Amino acid sequence: MITRIIVGVVGIAIGSVMVVRSEWFLSFFGRIDWAEIHLGSEGGTRVFYKLLGMITILISLMIMTGTIEGLLFAIFGPLFRGR
């Protein structure tokens, strides 16, 4: 239980840094060609880093509340059921 909370808080912190400091991520990791083509002309990589940070925050919140297990079971459960 406590590990889920710690993982969630760390994930939320990392995601928040990705959203707020996307320019630092751009200068450190560089541009992503796919993001530049599909997410905008000159700011696609920044948008990608912000979206990745928001997804990280959402998944971290789901881990903290315990709802990630239900979602994963709903998506992948039918693959493991017997016939």
PDB file of N, CA, C and O in Angstrom:
ATOM      1  N   MET A   1       0.828  -1.193   0.000  1.00  0.00           N
ATOM      2  CA  MET A   1       0.000   0.000   0.000  1.00  0.00           C
ATOM      3  C   MET A   1       0.872   1.257   0.000  1.00  0.00           C
ATOM      4  O   MET A   1       0.653   2.171  -0.795  1.00  0.00           O
ATOM      5  N   ILE A   2       1.844   1.296   0.879  1.00  0.00           N
ATOM      6  CA  ILE A   2       2.693   2.485   0.975  1.00  0.00           C
ATOM      7  C   ILE A   2       3.560   2.624  -0.268  1.00  0.00           C
ATOM      8  O   ILE A   2       3.896   3.739  -0.667  1.00  0.00           O
ATOM      9  N   THR A   3       3.932   1.488  -0.892  1.00  0.00           N
ATOM     10  CA  THR A   3       4.745   1.572  -2.105  1.00  0.00           C
ATOM     11  C   THR A   3       3.945   2.171  -3.254  1.00  0.00           C
ATOM     12  O   THR A   3       4.495   2.901  -4.079  1.00  0.00           O
ATOM     13  N   ARG A   4       2.645   1.867  -3.315  1.00  0.00           N
ATOM     14  CA  ARG A   4       1.819   2.470  -4.363  1.00  0.00           C
ATOM     15  C   ARG A   4       1.761   3.977  -4.205  1.00  0.00           C
ATOM     16  O   ARG A   4       1.787   4.709  -5.194  1.00  0.00           O
ATOM     17  N   ILE A   5       1.685   4.441  -2.982  1.00  0.00           N
ATOM     18  CA  ILE A   5       1.631   5.876  -2.736  1.00  0.00           C
ATOM     19  C   ILE A   5       2.956   6.534  -3.102  1.00  0.00           C
ATOM     20  O   ILE A   5       2.976   7.604  -3.709  1.00  0.00           O
ATOM     21  N   ILE A   6       4.059   5.895  -2.735  1.00  0.00           N
ATOM     22  CA  ILE A   6       5.372   6.452  -3.054  1.00  0.00           C
ATOM     23  C   ILE A   6       5.584   6.483  -4.565  1.00  0.00           C
ATOM     24  O   ILE A   6       6.048   7.487  -5.107  1.00  0.00           O
ATOM     25  N   VAL A   7       5.246   5.385  -5.250  1.00  0.00           N
ATOM     26  CA  VAL A   7       5.381   5.339  -6.711  1.00  0.00           C
ATOM     27  C   VAL A   7       4.489   6.405  -7.354  1.00  0.00           C
ATOM     28  O   VAL A   7       4.898   7.061  -8.311  1.00  0.00           O
ATOM     29  N   GLY A   8       3.285   6.575  -6.834  1.00  0.00           N
ATOM     30  CA  GLY A   8       2.378   7.579  -7.371  1.00  0.00           C
ATOM     31  C   GLY A   8       2.895   8.993  -7.201  1.00  0.00           C
ATOM     32  O   GLY A   8       2.833   9.797  -8.130  1.00  0.00           O
ATOM     33  N   VAL A   9       3.406   9.300  -6.020  1.00  0.00           N
ATOM     34  CA  VAL A   9       3.921  10.646  -5.767  1.00  0.00           C
ATOM     35  C   VAL A   9       5.142  10.931  -6.640  1.00  0.00           C
ATOM     36  O   VAL A   9       5.271  12.027  -7.186  1.00  0.00           O
ATOM     37  N   VAL A  10       6.031   9.959  -6.774  1.00  0.00           N
ATOM     38  CA  VAL A  10       7.208  10.143  -7.622  1.00  0.00           C
ATOM     39  C   VAL A  10       6.785  10.322  -9.085  1.00  0.00           C
ATOM     40  O   VAL A  10       7.328  11.173  -9.790  1.00  0.00           O
ATOM     41  N   GLY A  11       5.822   9.523  -9.535  1.00  0.00           N
ATOM     42  CA  GLY A  11       5.337   9.646 -10.905  1.00  0.00           C
ATOM     43  C   GLY A  11       4.672  10.989 -11.166  1.00  0.00           C
ATOM     44  O   GLY A  11       4.856  11.580 -12.230  1.00  0.00           O
ATOM     45  N   ILE A  12       3.899  11.475 -10.196  1.00  0.00           N
ATOM     46  CA  ILE A  12       3.259  12.783 -10.341  1.00  0.00           C
ATOM     47  C   ILE A  12       4.317  13.880 -10.394  1.00  0.00           C
ATOM     48  O   ILE A  12       4.186  14.829 -11.167  1.00  0.00           O
ATOM     49  N   ALA A  13       5.357  13.761  -9.584  1.00  0.00           N
ATOM     50  CA  ALA A  13       6.429  14.758  -9.596  1.00  0.00           C
ATOM     51  C   ALA A  13       7.154  14.763 -10.945  1.00  0.00           C
ATOM     52  O   ALA A  13       7.432  15.826 -11.498  1.00  0.00           O
ATOM     53  N   ILE A  14       7.456  13.582 -11.467  1.00  0.00           N
ATOM     54  CA  ILE A  14       8.139  13.495 -12.759  1.00  0.00           C
ATOM     55  C   ILE A  14       7.250  14.045 -13.870  1.00  0.00           C
ATOM     56  O   ILE A  14       7.720  14.792 -14.728  1.00  0.00           O
ATOM     57  N   GLY A  15       5.982  13.684 -13.860  1.00  0.00           N
ATOM     58  CA  GLY A  15       5.060  14.188 -14.874  1.00  0.00           C
ATOM     59  C   GLY A  15       4.894  15.691 -14.804  1.00  0.00           C
ATOM     60  O   GLY A  15       4.811  16.355 -15.837  1.00  0.00           O
ATOM     61  N   SER A  16       4.846  16.238 -13.593  1.00  0.00           N
ATOM     62  CA  SER A  16       4.720  17.686 -13.445  1.00  0.00           C
ATOM     63  C   SER A  16       5.948  18.406 -13.983  1.00  0.00           C
ATOM     64  O   SER A  16       5.829  19.451 -14.623  1.00  0.00           O
ATOM     65  N   VAL A  17       7.119  17.854 -13.725  1.00  0.00           N
ATOM     66  CA  VAL A  17       8.344  18.452 -14.255  1.00  0.00           C
ATOM     67  C   VAL A  17       8.332  18.393 -15.778  1.00  0.00           C
ATOM     68  O   VAL A  17       8.780  19.333 -16.435  1.00  0.00           O
ATOM     69  N   MET A  18       7.827  17.304 -16.344  1.00  0.00           N
ATOM     70  CA  MET A  18       7.775  17.195 -17.800  1.00  0.00           C
ATOM     71  C   MET A  18       6.836  18.236 -18.400  1.00  0.00           C
ATOM     72  O   MET A  18       7.113  18.776 -19.471  1.00  0.00           O
ATOM     73  N   VAL A  19       5.740  18.517 -17.725  1.00  0.00           N
ATOM     74  CA  VAL A  19       4.791  19.500 -18.244  1.00  0.00           C
ATOM     75  C   VAL A  19       5.342  20.918 -18.097  1.00  0.00           C
ATOM     76  O   VAL A  19       5.257  21.719 -19.028  1.00  0.00           O
ATOM     77  N   VAL A  20       5.903  21.225 -16.937  1.00  0.00           N
ATOM     78  CA  VAL A  20       6.355  22.589 -16.662  1.00  0.00           C
ATOM     79  C   VAL A  20       7.666  22.905 -17.369  1.00  0.00           C
ATOM     80  O   VAL A  20       7.838  24.016 -17.869  1.00  0.00           O
ATOM     81  N   ARG A  21       8.581  21.966 -17.421  1.00  0.00           N
ATOM     82  CA  ARG A  21       9.918  22.199 -17.972  1.00  0.00           C
ATOM     83  C   ARG A  21      10.119  21.487 -19.305  1.00  0.00           C
ATOM     84  O   ARG A  21      11.163  20.871 -19.518  1.00  0.00           O
ATOM     85  N   SER A  22       9.152  21.558 -20.196  1.00  0.00           N
ATOM     86  CA  SER A  22       9.289  20.869 -21.482  1.00  0.00           C
ATOM     87  C   SER A  22      10.429  21.442 -22.318  1.00  0.00           C
ATOM     88  O   SER A  22      11.024  20.729 -23.127  1.00  0.00           O
ATOM     89  N   GLU A  23      10.735  22.715 -22.128  1.00  0.00           N
ATOM     90  CA  GLU A  23      11.847  23.322 -22.872  1.00  0.00           C
ATOM     91  C   GLU A  23      13.181  22.691 -22.453  1.00  0.00           C
ATOM     92  O   GLU A  23      14.058  22.502 -23.296  1.00  0.00           O
ATOM     93  N   TRP A  24      13.347  22.365 -21.170  1.00  0.00           N
ATOM     94  CA  TRP A  24      14.565  21.708 -20.706  1.00  0.00           C
ATOM     95  C   TRP A  24      14.684  20.316 -21.325  1.00  0.00           C
ATOM     96  O   TRP A  24      15.766  19.916 -21.754  1.00  0.00           O
ATOM     97  N   PHE A  25      13.568  19.578 -21.373  1.00  0.00           N
ATOM     98  CA  PHE A  25      13.590  18.258 -21.995  1.00  0.00           C
ATOM     99  C   PHE A  25      13.947  18.369 -23.474  1.00  0.00           C
ATOM    100  O   PHE A  25      14.665  17.525 -24.010  1.00  0.00           O
ATOM    101  N   LEU A  26      13.442  19.416 -24.132  1.00  0.00           N
ATOM    102  CA  LEU A  26      13.767  19.628 -25.538  1.00  0.00           C
ATOM    103  C   LEU A  26      15.256  19.887 -25.730  1.00  0.00           C
ATOM    104  O   LEU A  26      15.867  19.334 -26.644  1.00  0.00           O
ATOM    105  N   SER A  27      15.844  20.719 -24.881  1.00  0.00           N
ATOM    106  CA  SER A  27      17.266  21.009 -25.025  1.00  0.00           C
ATOM    107  C   SER A  27      18.145  19.830 -24.610  1.00  0.00           C
ATOM    108  O   SER A  27      19.249  19.677 -25.134  1.00  0.00           O
ATOM    109  N   PHE A  28      17.680  18.999 -23.687  1.00  0.00           N
ATOM    110  CA  PHE A  28      18.478  17.870 -23.207  1.00  0.00           C
ATOM    111  C   PHE A  28      18.382  16.673 -24.157  1.00  0.00           C
ATOM    112  O   PHE A  28      19.400  16.069 -24.492  1.00  0.00           O
ATOM    113  N   PHE A  29      17.160  16.325 -24.595  1.00  0.00           N
ATOM    114  CA  PHE A  29      16.962  15.144 -25.434  1.00  0.00           C
ATOM    115  C   PHE A  29      16.881  15.468 -26.923  1.00  0.00           C
ATOM    116  O   PHE A  29      17.058  14.578 -27.755  1.00  0.00           O
ATOM    117  N   GLY A  30      16.619  16.712 -27.267  1.00  0.00           N
ATOM    118  CA  GLY A  30      16.540  17.087 -28.674  1.00  0.00           C
ATOM    119  C   GLY A  30      15.138  16.922 -29.239  1.00  0.00           C
ATOM    120  O   GLY A  30      14.195  16.555 -28.539  1.00  0.00           O
ATOM    121  N   ARG A  31      15.039  17.204 -30.520  1.00  0.00           N
ATOM    122  CA  ARG A  31      13.748  17.138 -31.202  1.00  0.00           C
ATOM    123  C   ARG A  31      13.417  15.696 -31.573  1.00  0.00           C
ATOM    124  O   ARG A  31      14.303  14.868 -31.790  1.00  0.00           O
ATOM    125  N   ILE A  32      12.108  15.419 -31.638  1.00  0.00           N
ATOM    126  CA  ILE A  32      11.603  14.121 -32.062  1.00  0.00           C
ATOM    127  C   ILE A  32      10.932  14.340 -33.411  1.00  0.00           C
ATOM    128  O   ILE A  32       9.939  15.060 -33.510  1.00  0.00           O
ATOM    129  N   ASP A  33      11.478  13.718 -34.440  1.00  0.00           N
ATOM    130  CA  ASP A  33      10.979  13.953 -35.797  1.00  0.00           C
ATOM    131  C   ASP A  33       9.508  13.578 -35.936  1.00  0.00           C
ATOM    132  O   ASP A  33       8.736  14.314 -36.550  1.00  0.00           O
ATOM    133  N   TRP A  34       9.116  12.441 -35.371  1.00  0.00           N
ATOM    134  CA  TRP A  34       7.723  12.015 -35.476  1.00  0.00           C
ATOM    135  C   TRP A  34       6.789  13.056 -34.867  1.00  0.00           C
ATOM    136  O   TRP A  34       5.748  13.369 -35.444  1.00  0.00           O
ATOM    137  N   ALA A  35       7.150  13.585 -33.720  1.00  0.00           N
ATOM    138  CA  ALA A  35       6.306  14.577 -33.052  1.00  0.00           C
ATOM    139  C   ALA A  35       6.254  15.875 -33.836  1.00  0.00           C
ATOM    140  O   ALA A  35       5.202  16.510 -33.897  1.00  0.00           O
ATOM    141  N   GLU A  36       7.347  16.279 -34.429  1.00  0.00           N
ATOM    142  CA  GLU A  36       7.367  17.507 -35.221  1.00  0.00           C
ATOM    143  C   GLU A  36       6.457  17.383 -36.441  1.00  0.00           C
ATOM    144  O   GLU A  36       5.814  18.356 -36.835  1.00  0.00           O
ATOM    145  N   ILE A  37       6.400  16.205 -37.033  1.00  0.00           N
ATOM    146  CA  ILE A  37       5.569  16.005 -38.218  1.00  0.00           C
ATOM    147  C   ILE A  37       4.091  15.912 -37.848  1.00  0.00           C
ATOM    148  O   ILE A  37       3.246  16.527 -38.499  1.00  0.00           O
ATOM    149  N   HIS A  38       3.777  15.140 -36.800  1.00  0.00           N
ATOM    150  CA  HIS A  38       2.386  14.820 -36.504  1.00  0.00           C
ATOM    151  C   HIS A  38       1.721  15.710 -35.460  1.00  0.00           C
ATOM    152  O   HIS A  38       0.492  15.752 -35.406  1.00  0.00           O
ATOM    153  N   LEU A  39       2.471  16.417 -34.636  1.00  0.00           N
ATOM    154  CA  LEU A  39       1.869  17.193 -33.550  1.00  0.00           C
ATOM    155  C   LEU A  39       2.015  18.700 -33.717  1.00  0.00           C
ATOM    156  O   LEU A  39       1.660  19.445 -32.804  1.00  0.00           O
ATOM    157  N   GLY A  40       2.504  19.155 -34.807  1.00  0.00           N
ATOM    158  CA  GLY A  40       2.648  20.588 -35.010  1.00  0.00           C
ATOM    159  C   GLY A  40       3.904  20.890 -35.795  1.00  0.00           C
ATOM    160  O   GLY A  40       4.777  20.034 -35.934  1.00  0.00           O
ATOM    161  N   SER A  41       3.998  22.097 -36.307  1.00  0.00           N
ATOM    162  CA  SER A  41       5.126  22.417 -37.175  1.00  0.00           C
ATOM    163  C   SER A  41       6.405  22.698 -36.388  1.00  0.00           C
ATOM    164  O   SER A  41       7.413  22.026 -36.606  1.00  0.00           O
ATOM    165  N   GLU A  42       6.388  23.667 -35.485  1.00  0.00           N
ATOM    166  CA  GLU A  42       7.610  24.021 -34.761  1.00  0.00           C
ATOM    167  C   GLU A  42       7.528  23.731 -33.270  1.00  0.00           C
ATOM    168  O   GLU A  42       8.473  24.022 -32.537  1.00  0.00           O
ATOM    169  N   GLY A  43       6.428  23.169 -32.811  1.00  0.00           N
ATOM    170  CA  GLY A  43       6.315  22.914 -31.385  1.00  0.00           C
ATOM    171  C   GLY A  43       5.834  21.522 -31.063  1.00  0.00           C
ATOM    172  O   GLY A  43       5.352  21.264 -29.960  1.00  0.00           O
ATOM    173  N   GLY A  44       5.961  20.618 -32.024  1.00  0.00           N
ATOM    174  CA  GLY A  44       5.454  19.267 -31.826  1.00  0.00           C
ATOM    175  C   GLY A  44       6.158  18.499 -30.733  1.00  0.00           C
ATOM    176  O   GLY A  44       5.528  17.728 -30.009  1.00  0.00           O
ATOM    177  N   THR A  45       7.461  18.702 -30.604  1.00  0.00           N
ATOM    178  CA  THR A  45       8.205  17.995 -29.569  1.00  0.00           C
ATOM    179  C   THR A  45       7.821  18.496 -28.185  1.00  0.00           C
ATOM    180  O   THR A  45       7.708  17.705 -27.248  1.00  0.00           O
ATOM    181  N   ARG A  46       7.620  19.800 -28.047  1.00  0.00           N
ATOM    182  CA  ARG A  46       7.180  20.343 -26.761  1.00  0.00           C
ATOM    183  C   ARG A  46       5.813  19.794 -26.383  1.00  0.00           C
ATOM    184  O   ARG A  46       5.581  19.437 -25.228  1.00  0.00           O
ATOM    185  N   VAL A  47       4.910  19.727 -27.351  1.00  0.00           N
ATOM    186  CA  VAL A  47       3.579  19.164 -27.104  1.00  0.00           C
ATOM    187  C   VAL A  47       3.699  17.700 -26.705  1.00  0.00           C
ATOM    188  O   VAL A  47       2.988  17.241 -25.812  1.00  0.00           O
ATOM    189  N   PHE A  48       4.592  16.966 -27.359  1.00  0.00           N
ATOM    190  CA  PHE A  48       4.802  15.562 -27.026  1.00  0.00           C
ATOM    191  C   PHE A  48       5.268  15.395 -25.588  1.00  0.00           C
ATOM    192  O   PHE A  48       4.759  14.536 -24.868  1.00  0.00           O
ATOM    193  N   TYR A  49       6.233  16.209 -25.162  1.00  0.00           N
ATOM    194  CA  TYR A  49       6.716  16.114 -23.787  1.00  0.00           C
ATOM    195  C   TYR A  49       5.616  16.477 -22.790  1.00  0.00           C
ATOM    196  O   TYR A  49       5.522  15.858 -21.730  1.00  0.00           O
ATOM    197  N   LYS A  50       4.791  17.458 -23.108  1.00  0.00           N
ATOM    198  CA  LYS A  50       3.687  17.826 -22.227  1.00  0.00           C
ATOM    199  C   LYS A  50       2.644  16.720 -22.156  1.00  0.00           C
ATOM    200  O   LYS A  50       2.148  16.408 -21.074  1.00  0.00           O
ATOM    201  N   LEU A  51       2.303  16.122 -23.299  1.00  0.00           N
ATOM    202  CA  LEU A  51       1.350  15.013 -23.302  1.00  0.00           C
ATOM    203  C   LEU A  51       1.890  13.807 -22.546  1.00  0.00           C
ATOM    204  O   LEU A  51       1.154  13.151 -21.809  1.00  0.00           O
ATOM    205  N   LEU A  52       3.159  13.518 -22.724  1.00  0.00           N
ATOM    206  CA  LEU A  52       3.778  12.409 -22.001  1.00  0.00           C
ATOM    207  C   LEU A  52       3.755  12.658 -20.497  1.00  0.00           C
ATOM    208  O   LEU A  52       3.517  11.736 -19.718  1.00  0.00           O
ATOM    209  N   GLY A  53       4.002  13.903 -20.086  1.00  0.00           N
ATOM    210  CA  GLY A  53       3.927  14.244 -18.673  1.00  0.00           C
ATOM    211  C   GLY A  53       2.517  14.106 -18.118  1.00  0.00           C
ATOM    212  O   GLY A  53       2.339  13.635 -16.994  1.00  0.00           O
ATOM    213  N   MET A  54       1.508  14.510 -18.892  1.00  0.00           N
ATOM    214  CA  MET A  54       0.132  14.392 -18.430  1.00  0.00           C
ATOM    215  C   MET A  54      -0.307  12.933 -18.341  1.00  0.00           C
ATOM    216  O   MET A  54      -1.040  12.559 -17.426  1.00  0.00           O
ATOM    217  N   ILE A  55       0.137  12.111 -19.286  1.00  0.00           N
ATOM    218  CA  ILE A  55      -0.165  10.679 -19.224  1.00  0.00           C
ATOM    219  C   ILE A  55       0.526  10.051 -18.023  1.00  0.00           C
ATOM    220  O   ILE A  55      -0.053   9.186 -17.365  1.00  0.00           O
ATOM    221  N   THR A  56       1.752  10.469 -17.726  1.00  0.00           N
ATOM    222  CA  THR A  56       2.471   9.973 -16.551  1.00  0.00           C
ATOM    223  C   THR A  56       1.725  10.335 -15.265  1.00  0.00           C
ATOM    224  O   THR A  56       1.614   9.510 -14.358  1.00  0.00           O
ATOM    225  N   ILE A  57       1.220  11.552 -15.187  1.00  0.00           N
ATOM    226  CA  ILE A  57       0.452  11.972 -14.018  1.00  0.00           C
ATOM    227  C   ILE A  57      -0.808  11.133 -13.882  1.00  0.00           C
ATOM    228  O   ILE A  57      -1.132  10.687 -12.781  1.00  0.00           O
ATOM    229  N   LEU A  58      -1.529  10.908 -14.981  1.00  0.00           N
ATOM    230  CA  LEU A  58      -2.763  10.130 -14.941  1.00  0.00           C
ATOM    231  C   LEU A  58      -2.508   8.694 -14.510  1.00  0.00           C
ATOM    232  O   LEU A  58      -3.236   8.164 -13.670  1.00  0.00           O
ATOM    233  N   ILE A  59      -1.493   8.062 -15.067  1.00  0.00           N
ATOM    234  CA  ILE A  59      -1.176   6.683 -14.694  1.00  0.00           C
ATOM    235  C   ILE A  59      -0.723   6.612 -13.238  1.00  0.00           C
ATOM    236  O   ILE A  59      -1.052   5.655 -12.537  1.00  0.00           O
ATOM    237  N   SER A  60       0.025   7.609 -12.777  1.00  0.00           N
ATOM    238  CA  SER A  60       0.475   7.627 -11.384  1.00  0.00           C
ATOM    239  C   SER A  60      -0.714   7.757 -10.430  1.00  0.00           C
ATOM    240  O   SER A  60      -0.752   7.104  -9.387  1.00  0.00           O
ATOM    241  N   LEU A  61      -1.678   8.598 -10.788  1.00  0.00           N
ATOM    242  CA  LEU A  61      -2.886   8.715  -9.963  1.00  0.00           C
ATOM    243  C   LEU A  61      -3.663   7.401  -9.936  1.00  0.00           C
ATOM    244  O   LEU A  61      -4.202   7.012  -8.900  1.00  0.00           O
ATOM    245  N   MET A  62      -3.715   6.725 -11.075  1.00  0.00           N
ATOM    246  CA  MET A  62      -4.407   5.444 -11.114  1.00  0.00           C
ATOM    247  C   MET A  62      -3.684   4.392 -10.285  1.00  0.00           C
ATOM    248  O   MET A  62      -4.330   3.546  -9.666  1.00  0.00           O
ATOM    249  N   ILE A  63      -2.369   4.428 -10.260  1.00  0.00           N
ATOM    250  CA  ILE A  63      -1.609   3.502  -9.423  1.00  0.00           C
ATOM    251  C   ILE A  63      -1.871   3.800  -7.953  1.00  0.00           C
ATOM    252  O   ILE A  63      -2.051   2.880  -7.155  1.00  0.00           O
ATOM    253  N   MET A  64      -1.892   5.071  -7.593  1.00  0.00           N
ATOM    254  CA  MET A  64      -2.113   5.445  -6.189  1.00  0.00           C
ATOM    255  C   MET A  64      -3.488   5.015  -5.692  1.00  0.00           C
ATOM    256  O   MET A  64      -3.624   4.563  -4.555  1.00  0.00           O
ATOM    257  N   THR A  65      -4.496   5.151  -6.527  1.00  0.00           N
ATOM    258  CA  THR A  65      -5.852   4.826  -6.097  1.00  0.00           C
ATOM    259  C   THR A  65      -6.197   3.364  -6.302  1.00  0.00           C
ATOM    260  O   THR A  65      -7.222   2.903  -5.800  1.00  0.00           O
ATOM    261  N   GLY A  66      -5.377   2.628  -7.020  1.00  0.00           N
ATOM    262  CA  GLY A  66      -5.625   1.209  -7.217  1.00  0.00           C
ATOM    263  C   GLY A  66      -6.551   0.909  -8.377  1.00  0.00           C
ATOM    264  O   GLY A  66      -7.000  -0.229  -8.516  1.00  0.00           O
ATOM    265  N   THR A  67      -6.852   1.884  -9.211  1.00  0.00           N
ATOM    266  CA  THR A  67      -7.752   1.643 -10.334  1.00  0.00           C
ATOM    267  C   THR A  67      -7.044   1.109 -11.564  1.00  0.00           C
ATOM    268  O   THR A  67      -7.704   0.704 -12.521  1.00  0.00           O
ATOM    269  N   ILE A  68      -5.723   1.096 -11.566  1.00  0.00           N
ATOM    270  CA  ILE A  68      -4.977   0.615 -12.727  1.00  0.00           C
ATOM    271  C   ILE A  68      -5.182  -0.894 -12.917  1.00  0.00           C
ATOM    272  O   ILE A  68      -5.197  -1.379 -14.048  1.00  0.00           O
ATOM    273  N   GLU A  69      -5.339  -1.631 -11.820  1.00  0.00           N
ATOM    274  CA  GLU A  69      -5.528  -3.073 -11.927  1.00  0.00           C
ATOM    275  C   GLU A  69      -6.832  -3.397 -12.644  1.00  0.00           C
ATOM    276  O   GLU A  69      -6.876  -4.281 -13.499  1.00  0.00           O
ATOM    277  N   GLY A  70      -7.895  -2.675 -12.291  1.00  0.00           N
ATOM    278  CA  GLY A  70      -9.175  -2.901 -12.951  1.00  0.00           C
ATOM    279  C   GLY A  70      -9.132  -2.569 -14.428  1.00  0.00           C
ATOM    280  O   GLY A  70      -9.716  -3.281 -15.245  1.00  0.00           O
ATOM    281  N   LEU A  71      -8.446  -1.497 -14.776  1.00  0.00           N
ATOM    282  CA  LEU A  71      -8.324  -1.113 -16.178  1.00  0.00           C
ATOM    283  C   LEU A  71      -7.525  -2.141 -16.962  1.00  0.00           C
ATOM    284  O   LEU A  71      -7.925  -2.535 -18.058  1.00  0.00           O
ATOM    285  N   LEU A  72      -6.406  -2.576 -16.414  1.00  0.00           N
ATOM    286  CA  LEU A  72      -5.593  -3.576 -17.098  1.00  0.00           C
ATOM    287  C   LEU A  72      -6.328  -4.900 -17.238  1.00  0.00           C
ATOM    288  O   LEU A  72      -6.205  -5.576 -18.259  1.00  0.00           O
ATOM    289  N   PHE A  73      -7.096  -5.276 -16.209  1.00  0.00           N
ATOM    290  CA  PHE A  73      -7.867  -6.517 -16.294  1.00  0.00           C
ATOM    291  C   PHE A  73      -8.963  -6.403 -17.346  1.00  0.00           C
ATOM    292  O   PHE A  73      -9.233  -7.366 -18.064  1.00  0.00           O
ATOM    293  N   ALA A  74      -9.599  -5.235 -17.446  1.00  0.00           N
ATOM    294  CA  ALA A  74     -10.644  -5.048 -18.443  1.00  0.00           C
ATOM    295  C   ALA A  74     -10.071  -5.095 -19.860  1.00  0.00           C
ATOM    296  O   ALA A  74     -10.722  -5.600 -20.775  1.00  0.00           O
ATOM    297  N   ILE A  75      -8.875  -4.580 -20.042  1.00  0.00           N
ATOM    298  CA  ILE A  75      -8.276  -4.569 -21.376  1.00  0.00           C
ATOM    299  C   ILE A  75      -7.685  -5.926 -21.739  1.00  0.00           C
ATOM    300  O   ILE A  75      -7.941  -6.447 -22.824  1.00  0.00           O
ATOM    301  N   PHE A  76      -6.895  -6.497 -20.833  1.00  0.00           N
ATOM    302  CA  PHE A  76      -6.162  -7.711 -21.153  1.00  0.00           C
ATOM    303  C   PHE A  76      -6.775  -8.986 -20.590  1.00  0.00           C
ATOM    304  O   PHE A  76      -6.284 -10.076 -20.882  1.00  0.00           O
ATOM    305  N   GLY A  77      -7.824  -8.882 -19.797  1.00  0.00           N
ATOM    306  CA  GLY A  77      -8.456 -10.050 -19.189  1.00  0.00           C
ATOM    307  C   GLY A  77      -8.952 -11.072 -20.192  1.00  0.00           C
ATOM    308  O   GLY A  77      -8.733 -12.268 -20.000  1.00  0.00           O
ATOM    309  N   PRO A  78      -9.615 -10.638 -21.258  1.00  0.00           N
ATOM    310  CA  PRO A  78     -10.102 -11.634 -22.218  1.00  0.00           C
ATOM    311  C   PRO A  78      -8.996 -12.449 -22.894  1.00  0.00           C
ATOM    312  O   PRO A  78      -9.257 -13.545 -23.389  1.00  0.00           O
ATOM    313  N   LEU A  79      -7.793 -11.938 -22.920  1.00  0.00           N
ATOM    314  CA  LEU A  79      -6.693 -12.692 -23.529  1.00  0.00           C
ATOM    315  C   LEU A  79      -6.302 -13.896 -22.703  1.00  0.00           C
ATOM    316  O   LEU A  79      -5.760 -14.858 -23.246  1.00  0.00           O
ATOM    317  N   PHE A  80      -6.561 -13.873 -21.394  1.00  0.00           N
ATOM    318  CA  PHE A  80      -6.090 -14.934 -20.505  1.00  0.00           C
ATOM    319  C   PHE A  80      -7.206 -15.833 -19.995  1.00  0.00           C
ATOM    320  O   PHE A  80      -6.948 -16.719 -19.180  1.00  0.00           O
ATOM    321  N   ARG A  81      -8.433 -15.635 -20.447  1.00  0.00           N
ATOM    322  CA  ARG A  81      -9.534 -16.489 -20.023  1.00  0.00           C
ATOM    323  C   ARG A  81      -9.528 -17.771 -20.856  1.00  0.00           C
ATOM    324  O   ARG A  81      -9.170 -17.779 -22.034  1.00  0.00           O
ATOM    325  N   GLY A  82      -9.938 -18.849 -20.194  1.00  0.00           N
ATOM    326  CA  GLY A  82     -10.040 -20.121 -20.913  1.00  0.00           C
ATOM    327  C   GLY A  82     -11.284 -20.148 -21.788  1.00  0.00           C
ATOM    328  O   GLY A  82     -12.210 -19.358 -21.606  1.00  0.00           O
ATOM    329  N   ARG A  83     -11.285 -21.065 -22.734  1.00  0.00           N
ATOM    330  CA  ARG A  83     -12.435 -21.147 -23.642  1.00  0.00           C
ATOM    331  C   ARG A  83     -13.495 -22.030 -23.098  1.00  0.00           C
ATOM    332  O   ARG A  83     -14.534 -22.211 -23.734  1.00  0.00           O
TER     333      ARG A  83
END
